[in-house]
Amino acid sequence: MSEKKTYGFTTTILHNDRHKPIEHGSLHKPIHTSVAFGYTDARQLASVFQGKEPGFRYGRQGNPTISALEDKVSKMEDGVATLCFGTGMAAIGALFQALLKAGDAIVSSSFLFGNTNSLWQTVAGQGVDVAFVDATDVTQVEAALTPNTRMVFVETIANPRTQVADLARIGELCRERGILYVVDNTMTSPWLFRPKSVGAGLVVNSLTKSIGGHGIALGGALTDTGLFDWSAYPNIAPNFRKQPAQAQGMAQLRAKALRDFGASLGPEAAHHIAVGAETLALRMTRTCANALALATMLEADERVAKVHYPGLASHPQHGIVTSLFRAGGSLLSFELHEAIDPFDYLNRLRLAIPASNLGDNRTLVIPVAHTIFFEMGAERRASMGIAESLIRVSVGIEDTDDLVKDFRQALDA
Ligand SMILES: *Cc1c(COP(=O)(O)O)cnc(C)c1O
């Protein structure tokens, strides 16, 4: 198939494997499980190791199945290169492993996925200064920058309270100051939003979530958008400086985070994720419509105290959503009137399942303060705007009426 830049999102993903010949005309890139790759010419093996020609060395640093998925994620994000990892957290951990040194500083949104929050605490304990700021306000990001700031890290829509970072202004600020801008795009997915459009240098995706959709495989990815000038990044080791400027960041990430740290994605998981990714746009269209219907119903009900959903006009950053995203996303959270026990409410739901994944095809619910944000304690929860009664809903692809009825009958009961 000849490459055409004009194809839409789904066409591109669906046919992407066929840009390179696939064994036996197979329509899917097969699952390659071989750890080692044999060469008939030992000189070629040497030149692959020296990065002089393309090829695979050892499974920890990649294989043909992973590579096909990396290429797909690059297309989704309109990036120049992608590295896949065993989980989304491994992709975020790679930033620390490969790009930061003691004495460096980072500025991070304080509205964060709980495990990223915990990881940044670990990073802070190892000599990197971590400044947490309200990233809905670019002036707070600016005020936290120091001469040692190496990166600014934000999520698009924060989980679980759905704050939306001031993505475009933070991008401008990072560009002016020459700082690496890292955007975790998991909650929006490249279908709703491409962080490259606001100047991100690196994009994080948890492939476990909407990109896979099925909830049967863990995975993560880092995509280089090509916008960041790695020749100006202080922590690139001399060995990787030999590469062209655009490739230096990914070369160091592949070596330090995959080869040395071993946070690699398995080929079976990569295959599951690649199959899921084919329907990302179709599924997100449905989950976003379902989420809006559910949020609208909940907001109108007096038994519900608060609804947080970026697709609602009442959401504080709704303006950013309408200007940057295709839709408001598949995640919402809400607080019930205090007379209703949130656990009893959750137990009355018949379709929505109490479980802790996101971006699953099935609707999942979780009482946030008692589960995923329990460990951090009440004080930090309060600083992140998380009420003790908050219920998070990851909205699935069920038929809209069924879903709205389920959440209503649990209120009525
Ligand atoms: C789930 C999630 C992650 C971590 O991804 P895993 O694949 O579960 O490790 C990172 N960031 C965000 C925003 C997430 O929702």
The ligand as a MOL file (V3000), in Angstrom:
LIG
                    3D

  0  0  0     0  0            999 V3000
M  V30 BEGIN CTAB
M  V30 COUNTS 15 15 0 0 0
M  V30 BEGIN ATOM
M  V30 1 C -3.3930 4.6020 34.0520 0
M  V30 2 C -2.6220 5.8420 33.8670 0
M  V30 3 C -1.2330 5.8130 33.8710 0
M  V30 4 C -0.4520 4.5520 34.1070 0
M  V30 5 O -0.6830 3.5990 33.1320 0
M  V30 6 P -0.5290 2.0170 33.4320 0
M  V30 7 O -0.5730 1.4320 32.0770 0
M  V30 8 O -1.6730 1.6010 34.2990 0
M  V30 9 O 0.7750 1.8310 34.1240 0
M  V30 10 C -0.5560 7.0010 33.6820 0
M  V30 11 N -1.2100 8.1560 33.5110 0
M  V30 12 C -2.5500 8.2290 33.5130 0
M  V30 13 C -3.2110 9.5450 33.3030 0
M  V30 14 C -3.3020 7.0740 33.6870 0
M  V30 15 O -4.6410 7.1380 33.7020 0
M  V30 END ATOM
M  V30 BEGIN BOND
M  V30 1 1 1 2
M  V30 2 1 2 3
M  V30 3 2 2 14
M  V30 4 1 3 4
M  V30 5 2 3 10
M  V30 6 1 4 5
M  V30 7 1 5 6
M  V30 8 2 6 7
M  V30 9 1 6 8
M  V30 10 1 6 9
M  V30 11 1 10 11
M  V30 12 2 11 12
M  V30 13 1 12 13
M  V30 14 1 12 14
M  V30 15 1 14 15
M  V30 END BOND
M  V30 END CTAB
M  END
